[in-house]
Amino acid sequence: MSGAGTRAGAAGVGIIGAGNISTAYLENLTRFPDVAVRFVADLDQARAAAQAEAYGVPGSGSVDELLARDDIELVVNLTVPAVHTDVGHRVLAAGKHVWSEKPLALDRDAASALLADAEARGLRVACAPDTVLGAGIQTALRAIARGDIGEPLTATTMFHVPGPESWHPSPDFLFAVGAGPLFDMGPYYLTTLVHVFGSATRVQAVASTSSPTRTIGSGPRAGEVFDVLVPTHHAALIEFGPGRSAQSTFSFQHALPRMGLVEINGTEGTIVLPDPNTFDGNSALWRYGADEPTTIPAVGRALGRGAGVVDLVRSVRHGGTERASGAVAAHVLDILLAVRDAADGGKPVEIDSAVGPVAPLPDGWDPTVATTG
């Protein structure tokens, strides 16, 4: 495992949070040569030790032990969303860069404070989702950048499912405040739109809730009824400046599942992107007057979670701005909150934050190649 332990020139990485999602990160980060995972921390230190042993990571223990180490320069924050910013500030205070799982924060003020803290210390904060850095979406972004659809003007995104309670053994947290289809799945779609169009400027939205309760359909809690605390359907019109907009729906109340749809329409054609919740997949390019689409095969690596960590490390070491930046994540959070507030208030919501253009990765970008040695 080239990324576990030590490797000359690699960035030392620590992981806080040894839950299920840590497995996806550890599987990749322990084989990416630009990083060396040196410590896993968790409140449950036995769980941290088990994950460290499983992936050949030499150290495990408490968060304080991790933050005291001089050989760790970046921390992957896999804690629960409610403490993302609290942990982030502790990491920054220890002089280390932060990679956070989504969401960056639960409100605008907390996100802004975290980014301001990082800037004041000369450190960086980056944030999931990094699915947007996978071969599938990046190939589509390069096609858009080279003009395959002309000037991109509008988009349609769609995530429609009946709801996760039929298969998830403990789905109630997905229907709680801070979740629902908007906050659970929205970041994947909205992050992709920001990479295409840049900053959103205004949102109009409506919402509904099909039932005040849901029933768990599988697992040891099958048959248990729980309360639905958030809307289970949001439909939004998102403006990205003059002439640019997206119609986006996020729903847990459709009997006909339709998910993964991201269509970008331009002056010369339409491109259908792969599912933004995946790292791979081909795109379909439709030209005006064509009877059939042209397939654009995905080019590049599609290895899964951790790509954003490598991009952050390389940006720090070689200069430049990481693509899955904290600024992008904070702006996506602004859009999510604006959709929620527009639906709640029944009137458009202006978005004050802005981010610069995000350049696609080069088609030869590969996290399995060493660049920092």
C-alpha positions as CSV (number, residue, x, y, z in Angstrom):
1,M,0.0,0.0,0.0
2,S,2.1,2.9,-1.3
3,G,0.1,5.6,0.5
4,A,0.1,4.0,3.9
5,G,3.0,4.6,6.2
6,T,5.8,6.6,4.6
7,R,7.0,7.5,1.1
8,A,9.5,10.1,0.2
9,G,7.9,13.4,-0.8
10,A,4.3,12.3,0.0
11,A,2.0,14.5,2.0
12,G,1.3,13.1,5.5
13,V,-2.5,12.6,5.9
14,G,-4.6,11.9,9.0
15,I,-8.2,10.8,9.0
16,I,-10.7,11.8,11.7
17,G,-13.7,9.5,11.7
18,A,-13.5,5.8,11.2
19,G,-17.1,5.1,10.2
20,N,-18.4,3.5,7.0
21,I,-17.3,6.2,4.6
22,S,-13.7,5.9,5.9
23,T,-13.4,2.6,4.0
24,A,-14.0,4.2,0.7
25,Y,-11.3,6.9,1.4
26,L,-8.8,4.4,2.9
27,E,-9.0,2.0,-0.1
28,N,-7.8,4.8,-2.4
29,L,-5.7,7.1,-0.2
30,T,-3.5,4.1,0.8
31,R,-2.6,3.5,-2.8
32,F,-2.2,7.1,-4.1
33,P,1.6,7.8,-4.0
34,D,1.3,11.6,-3.4
35,V,-0.2,11.0,0.0
36,A,0.8,8.8,3.0
37,V,-1.9,8.0,5.5
38,R,-0.2,8.0,8.9
39,F,-3.0,8.1,11.5
40,V,-6.7,7.3,11.9
41,A,-8.5,8.9,14.8
42,D,-12.0,8.3,16.2
43,L,-13.9,8.8,19.4
44,D,-14.1,5.0,19.3
45,Q,-10.4,4.3,19.4
46,A,-11.0,0.5,18.9
47,R,-12.8,1.3,15.6
48,A,-9.9,3.6,14.6
49,A,-7.4,0.9,15.4
50,A,-9.3,-1.7,13.3
51,Q,-9.4,0.6,10.3
52,A,-5.7,1.4,10.6
53,E,-4.8,-2.2,10.8
54,A,-7.0,-3.2,7.9
55,Y,-5.3,-0.7,5.6
56,G,-1.8,-0.7,6.9
57,V,-1.9,2.7,8.5
58,P,0.9,2.9,11.2
59,G,-0.9,5.0,13.8
60,S,-4.3,5.3,15.4
61,G,-5.9,6.8,18.5
62,S,-7.5,10.1,19.6
63,V,-8.0,13.3,17.7
64,D,-5.6,15.1,20.0
65,E,-2.9,12.6,19.2
66,L,-3.5,13.1,15.5
67,L,-3.4,16.9,15.7
68,A,-0.1,16.8,17.7
69,R,1.8,15.0,15.0
70,D,4.3,17.0,12.9
71,D,4.3,14.5,10.1
72,I,0.7,15.2,9.1
73,E,0.0,18.2,7.0
74,L,-3.6,17.4,5.8
75,V,-6.6,16.0,7.7
76,V,-9.5,14.3,6.1
77,N,-12.6,15.2,8.2
78,L,-15.2,12.4,8.1
79,T,-17.1,13.3,11.2
80,V,-20.9,13.8,11.3
81,P,-22.1,17.0,9.5
82,A,-23.1,18.7,12.8
83,V,-19.4,19.0,13.9
84,H,-17.7,19.5,10.5
85,T,-16.8,23.1,11.2
86,D,-15.9,22.6,14.9
87,V,-13.4,19.8,13.8
88,G,-12.3,21.9,10.9
89,H,-11.3,24.8,13.2
90,R,-9.3,22.5,15.4
91,V,-7.5,21.1,12.4
92,L,-6.6,24.6,11.2
93,A,-5.5,25.6,14.7
94,A,-3.0,22.7,14.6
95,G,-1.6,24.1,11.3
96,K,-3.0,21.6,8.9
97,H,-5.0,21.8,5.7
98,V,-8.6,20.4,5.8
99,W,-10.5,18.1,3.4
100,S,-14.1,17.8,4.6
101,E,-16.9,15.5,3.7
102,K,-20.0,17.3,2.6
103,P,-21.6,19.5,3.7
104,L,-18.9,22.0,4.5
105,A,-21.2,23.5,7.2
106,L,-24.8,23.7,8.1
107,D,-25.2,27.4,7.7
108,R,-23.6,30.3,5.8
109,D,-22.0,32.0,8.8
110,A,-20.3,28.8,9.9
111,A,-19.0,28.2,6.4
112,S,-17.7,31.7,6.1
113,A,-16.0,31.6,9.4
114,L,-14.2,28.4,8.6
115,L,-12.9,29.7,5.3
116,A,-11.8,33.0,6.9
117,D,-9.9,31.0,9.6
118,A,-8.1,29.1,6.9
119,E,-7.2,32.2,5.0
120,A,-5.9,34.0,8.1
121,R,-3.6,31.0,8.8
122,G,-2.4,30.5,5.2
123,L,-4.1,27.1,5.0
124,R,-6.6,25.5,2.7
125,V,-10.0,24.0,3.1
126,A,-11.5,21.7,0.4
127,C,-14.7,19.7,0.4
128,A,-16.6,16.8,-1.1
129,P,-18.1,15.8,-3.4
130,D,-15.1,14.9,-5.5
131,T,-17.3,12.8,-7.8
132,V,-17.1,15.9,-10.0
133,L,-13.4,15.1,-10.4
134,G,-14.0,11.6,-11.8
135,A,-13.3,10.7,-15.4
136,G,-17.0,10.8,-16.4
137,I,-17.9,14.4,-15.3
138,Q,-14.4,15.7,-16.2
139,T,-14.6,14.4,-19.7
140,A,-18.0,16.1,-20.2
141,L,-16.6,19.4,-18.7
142,R,-13.7,19.3,-21.1
143,A,-16.1,18.8,-24.0
144,I,-18.1,21.8,-22.9
145,A,-14.9,23.9,-22.4
146,R,-13.7,23.1,-26.0
147,G,-17.1,24.3,-27.4
148,D,-18.8,21.0,-28.3
149,I,-22.2,22.5,-27.4
150,G,-21.3,26.1,-28.2
151,E,-22.1,28.5,-25.4
152,P,-23.8,26.7,-22.4
153,L,-27.0,28.4,-21.6
154,T,-29.4,26.1,-19.7
155,A,-29.5,22.9,-17.8
156,T,-31.9,20.3,-16.5
157,T,-31.1,18.1,-13.5
158,M,-33.3,15.4,-12.0
159,F,-33.2,13.2,-9.0
160,H,-36.5,11.4,-8.5
161,V,-36.9,8.3,-6.3
162,P,-39.6,6.9,-4.1
163,G,-37.4,7.3,-1.0
164,P,-34.7,5.4,0.8
165,E,-37.0,4.0,3.5
166,S,-37.7,0.9,1.4
167,W,-34.1,-0.4,1.5
168,H,-32.2,1.6,4.1
169,P,-32.4,-0.1,7.6
170,S,-32.2,3.3,9.4
171,P,-33.5,5.9,7.0
172,D,-35.0,8.4,9.5
173,F,-31.9,10.7,9.5
174,L,-32.4,11.2,5.7
175,F,-35.8,12.8,6.5
176,A,-34.5,15.1,9.3
177,V,-33.5,18.7,9.3
178,G,-30.3,19.2,7.2
179,A,-31.1,16.2,5.0
180,G,-34.0,15.4,2.7
181,P,-33.4,15.0,-1.0
182,L,-32.2,18.6,-1.3
183,F,-29.3,18.5,1.1
184,D,-28.5,14.8,0.7
185,M,-28.3,14.6,-3.0
186,G,-28.3,18.2,-4.1
187,P,-24.6,18.8,-3.6
188,Y,-23.7,16.3,-6.4
189,Y,-25.9,18.1,-9.0
190,L,-25.3,21.6,-7.9
191,T,-21.5,21.2,-7.7
192,T,-21.6,20.0,-11.3
193,L,-23.6,23.0,-12.4
194,V,-21.2,25.4,-10.7
195,H,-18.3,23.8,-12.5
196,V,-20.2,24.4,-15.8
197,F,-21.8,27.8,-15.3
198,G,-19.9,29.5,-12.4
199,S,-21.7,31.4,-9.7
200,A,-25.5,31.2,-9.2
201,T,-27.2,34.6,-8.6
202,R,-30.8,33.9,-7.8
203,V,-33.2,31.1,-6.9
204,Q,-36.9,30.5,-7.1
205,A,-38.3,27.3,-5.7
206,V,-41.3,25.3,-4.5
207,A,-41.5,22.3,-2.2
208,S,-43.9,19.7,-1.0
209,T,-44.2,16.7,1.4
210,S,-46.2,13.7,0.3
211,S,-46.6,12.2,3.7
212,P,-46.0,13.3,7.3
213,T,-44.6,9.9,8.1
214,R,-42.7,7.0,6.4
215,T,-42.4,3.3,7.3
216,I,-39.1,1.5,7.3
217,G,-39.3,-1.4,4.8
218,S,-36.3,-3.6,5.6
219,G,-33.9,-4.6,8.3
220,P,-34.4,-5.0,12.1
221,R,-36.6,-1.9,12.3
222,A,-38.9,-2.9,9.4
223,G,-42.5,-1.7,10.0
224,E,-41.4,1.1,12.3
225,V,-43.1,4.5,11.5
226,F,-41.1,7.7,11.8
227,D,-41.8,11.4,11.2
228,V,-40.8,13.3,8.1
229,L,-39.3,16.6,9.2
230,V,-38.4,18.2,5.9
231,P,-39.9,18.6,2.4
232,T,-39.5,15.5,0.3
233,H,-39.6,17.4,-3.0
234,H,-37.9,20.6,-4.1
235,A,-38.2,22.1,-7.6
236,A,-35.9,25.0,-8.3
237,L,-35.2,27.5,-11.0
238,I,-31.5,28.6,-10.5
239,E,-30.1,31.6,-12.4
240,F,-26.4,31.8,-13.2
241,G,-26.3,35.2,-14.7
242,P,-27.9,36.7,-17.9
243,G,-29.4,34.0,-20.1
244,R,-28.1,31.1,-18.0
245,S,-30.3,28.9,-15.8
246,A,-31.0,25.4,-14.5
247,Q,-34.2,23.7,-13.7
248,S,-33.5,21.2,-10.9
249,T,-35.7,18.8,-8.9
250,F,-34.8,16.7,-5.9
251,S,-37.4,14.3,-4.8
252,F,-38.1,11.4,-2.4
253,Q,-41.7,11.1,-3.6
254,H,-41.7,9.6,-7.2
255,A,-42.9,6.1,-7.8
256,L,-41.1,6.2,-11.2
257,P,-37.3,6.5,-10.4
258,R,-35.3,8.8,-12.6
259,M,-32.0,9.8,-11.2
260,G,-28.6,10.9,-12.4
261,L,-29.9,13.2,-15.1
262,V,-27.8,16.3,-15.9
263,E,-28.4,17.9,-19.3
264,I,-26.5,21.0,-20.4
265,N,-27.9,22.8,-23.4
266,G,-25.9,25.2,-25.5
267,T,-26.1,27.3,-28.6
268,E,-24.9,24.3,-30.8
269,G,-26.1,21.2,-29.0
270,T,-26.9,19.4,-25.8
271,I,-24.7,17.1,-23.7
272,V,-26.1,14.5,-21.3
273,L,-23.6,13.9,-18.5
274,P,-23.1,10.7,-16.5
275,D,-24.6,10.4,-13.0
276,P,-22.9,13.1,-10.8
277,N,-23.0,10.7,-7.9
278,T,-20.5,8.5,-9.7
279,F,-16.9,8.8,-10.8
280,D,-17.2,7.3,-14.3
281,G,-19.6,7.0,-17.2
282,N,-19.9,8.2,-20.8
283,S,-21.6,11.3,-22.1
284,A,-24.0,11.7,-25.0
285,L,-23.7,14.7,-27.3
286,W,-26.7,15.7,-29.4
287,R,-26.3,18.1,-32.3
288,Y,-29.1,20.1,-33.8
289,G,-30.6,18.1,-36.6
290,A,-28.9,14.8,-35.7
291,D,-31.0,11.7,-35.4
292,E,-28.7,10.0,-32.9
293,P,-26.3,11.2,-30.2
294,T,-22.5,10.9,-30.4
295,T,-21.1,9.0,-27.4
296,I,-18.2,10.7,-25.7
297,P,-16.3,7.9,-23.8
298,A,-14.9,8.9,-20.4
299,V,-11.2,9.5,-20.4
300,G,-9.1,9.3,-17.3
301,R,-9.1,7.6,-13.9
302,A,-12.3,6.8,-12.1
303,L,-11.0,5.4,-8.8
304,G,-13.4,6.9,-6.4
305,R,-13.2,9.0,-3.2
306,G,-9.9,10.6,-2.4
307,A,-9.3,12.2,-5.8
308,G,-10.1,15.6,-4.3
309,V,-7.5,15.0,-1.5
310,V,-4.9,14.3,-4.1
311,D,-5.9,17.4,-6.1
312,L,-5.6,19.5,-2.9
313,V,-2.2,18.1,-2.1
314,R,-0.9,18.8,-5.6
315,S,-2.3,22.3,-5.6
316,V,-0.6,23.0,-2.3
317,R,2.7,21.5,-3.4
318,H,2.8,22.8,-7.0
319,G,0.7,26.0,-6.8
320,G,-2.8,26.7,-8.2
321,T,-6.3,26.3,-6.8
322,E,-7.8,23.0,-5.9
323,R,-11.0,22.3,-7.9
324,A,-13.1,21.0,-5.0
325,S,-12.3,24.1,-3.0
326,G,-14.0,25.3,0.2
327,A,-15.1,28.3,-1.8
328,V,-17.0,26.1,-4.3
329,A,-18.5,24.1,-1.4
330,A,-19.6,27.2,0.4
331,H,-21.3,28.6,-2.7
332,V,-23.1,25.3,-3.3
333,L,-24.3,25.5,0.3
334,D,-25.6,29.0,-0.4
335,I,-27.6,27.6,-3.4
336,L,-29.0,24.8,-1.2
337,L,-30.0,27.2,1.5
338,A,-31.5,29.6,-1.1
339,V,-33.6,26.8,-2.6
340,R,-34.9,25.9,0.9
341,D,-35.6,29.6,1.8
342,A,-37.2,30.4,-1.5
343,A,-39.6,27.5,-1.1
344,D,-40.3,28.4,2.5
345,G,-40.9,32.0,1.8
346,G,-42.6,31.8,-1.5
347,K,-40.4,34.4,-3.2
348,P,-37.0,34.6,-5.0
349,V,-33.8,34.6,-3.0
350,E,-30.7,36.4,-4.2
351,I,-27.3,34.8,-3.7
352,D,-24.5,37.1,-2.6
353,S,-21.5,34.8,-2.7
354,A,-19.5,34.1,-5.9
355,V,-16.8,31.8,-7.1
356,G,-14.4,32.0,-10.0
357,P,-14.3,29.6,-13.0
358,V,-13.1,26.1,-12.2
359,A,-10.9,24.7,-14.9
360,P,-11.3,21.0,-15.9
361,L,-8.6,18.6,-15.0
362,P,-6.3,17.7,-17.9
363,D,-7.3,14.4,-19.6
364,G,-4.0,12.8,-18.4
365,W,-4.6,13.6,-14.7
366,D,-4.0,10.5,-12.7
367,P,-3.9,10.2,-8.9
368,T,-1.9,6.9,-9.1
369,V,1.1,8.7,-10.5
370,A,3.6,10.2,-8.1
371,T,4.1,14.0,-8.6
372,T,5.4,15.2,-5.2
373,G,8.5,13.1,-4.8
